[in-house]
Amino acid sequence: MWRAGPKWDEKSDLNDKIYPEVVEREKGLEFAMEFRDQAATDQYSREDFSMLFYSPEKRDAFLALMPVKFNSEVNEAVSHDLARFDLTPELPKFRFPTLVITGRFDMNVAPVFAYQM
């Protein structure tokens, strides 16, 4: 069976189960972000990336290097496009060995999807 990573609408979001306090803080910022509040948007990015970085210092160093700030219009357009994006039909064309790696707390390719691949 050929299987690509999860399609956007199949992706299971584990953030609220692993980082419920961060997700709750993000929800509190969403209203201000709708009004283009840059401070709220910056704080949302710090909260979001805190789920990817063990160290707040490393997270902040990474965010300081980002050449582009979060843009809700671009994010919405990309999310909309990803809903229809599926590489599964292309997989039979690939002719190279592949190693699928995942971990218990992998937020992008949860173990259930790694198993399917």
C-alpha positions as CSV (number, residue, x, y, z in Angstrom):
1,M,0.0,0.0,0.0
2,W,1.3,3.4,-1.0
3,R,0.6,6.1,1.5
4,A,1.8,9.7,1.7
5,G,1.8,11.8,4.8
6,P,-1.7,12.8,6.0
7,K,-3.7,15.1,3.9
8,W,-4.5,18.4,5.7
9,D,-8.1,17.3,6.6
10,E,-6.9,13.9,7.9
11,K,-4.2,15.4,10.1
12,S,-4.9,14.8,13.7
13,D,-4.0,17.8,15.8
14,L,-2.5,16.7,19.1
15,N,-1.6,20.1,20.3
16,D,-4.7,20.5,22.5
17,K,-4.0,17.2,24.2
18,I,-0.3,17.7,24.8
19,Y,-0.1,21.5,25.3
20,P,-3.6,22.5,26.4
21,E,-2.4,25.6,28.2
22,V,-0.7,26.9,25.1
23,V,-3.7,26.2,22.9
24,E,-5.9,28.1,25.4
25,R,-3.5,31.1,25.4
26,E,-3.6,31.1,21.6
27,K,-7.4,31.1,21.5
28,G,-7.2,34.2,23.7
29,L,-5.1,36.0,21.1
30,E,-7.2,35.1,18.0
31,F,-9.8,37.9,18.4
32,A,-7.1,40.6,18.5
33,M,-5.4,39.0,15.5
34,E,-8.6,39.4,13.5
35,F,-8.1,43.2,13.9
36,R,-4.5,42.9,12.7
37,D,-3.0,43.5,16.2
38,Q,0.7,42.9,15.5
39,A,1.6,42.4,19.2
40,A,-1.1,39.6,19.4
41,T,0.2,38.1,16.2
42,D,3.8,38.1,17.5
43,Q,2.7,36.6,20.8
44,Y,0.7,33.9,18.9
45,S,3.8,33.0,17.0
46,R,5.8,32.7,20.2
47,E,3.1,30.5,21.7
48,D,2.8,28.3,18.6
49,F,6.5,27.8,18.3
50,S,6.8,27.0,22.0
51,M,5.3,23.7,21.2
52,L,8.1,22.9,18.8
53,F,11.1,24.2,20.9
54,Y,12.2,22.8,24.2
55,S,13.9,26.0,25.1
56,P,12.2,29.4,25.0
57,E,15.6,30.9,24.3
58,K,16.1,28.8,21.2
59,R,12.5,29.6,20.1
60,D,13.1,33.3,20.4
61,A,16.4,33.1,18.6
62,F,14.7,31.2,15.7
63,L,11.8,33.7,15.6
64,A,14.3,36.6,15.5
65,L,15.9,35.1,12.4
66,M,12.6,34.6,10.5
67,P,12.6,36.9,7.5
68,V,8.8,36.9,7.2
69,K,6.3,37.6,9.9
70,F,3.0,35.7,10.2
71,N,0.5,36.8,7.7
72,S,-3.1,35.7,8.3
73,E,-4.2,36.1,4.6
74,V,-1.3,34.0,3.4
75,N,-1.8,31.4,6.1
76,E,-5.5,31.1,5.3
77,A,-4.7,30.7,1.5
78,V,-2.1,28.1,2.1
79,S,-4.4,26.2,4.5
80,H,-7.2,26.3,2.0
81,D,-4.9,25.0,-0.7
82,L,-3.5,22.2,1.5
83,A,-7.0,20.8,2.0
84,R,-6.9,19.6,-1.6
85,F,-3.2,18.6,-1.8
86,D,-2.5,14.9,-1.8
87,L,0.7,13.2,-3.1
88,T,-0.5,9.7,-2.6
89,P,-1.2,9.1,-6.4
90,E,2.4,10.1,-7.2
91,L,4.1,7.7,-4.8
92,P,4.2,4.7,-7.2
93,K,6.5,6.8,-9.4
94,F,9.1,7.1,-6.7
95,R,12.0,4.6,-7.1
96,F,14.1,5.1,-4.0
97,P,14.3,3.6,-0.5
98,T,12.5,5.6,2.1
99,L,12.7,5.6,5.9
100,V,9.7,6.9,7.8
101,I,10.7,8.3,11.2
102,T,8.2,9.3,13.9
103,G,8.1,9.6,17.6
104,R,5.6,9.6,20.4
105,F,5.2,13.4,20.4
106,D,5.6,14.0,16.6
107,M,3.2,16.7,15.8
108,N,3.5,16.5,12.0
109,V,3.5,12.8,11.3
110,A,1.8,11.1,14.2
111,P,2.7,7.4,14.7
112,V,-0.6,6.3,13.3
113,F,0.2,8.0,9.9
114,A,3.8,6.7,10.0
115,Y,2.4,3.2,10.4
116,Q,0.1,3.7,7.4
117,M,3.0,4.9,5.3
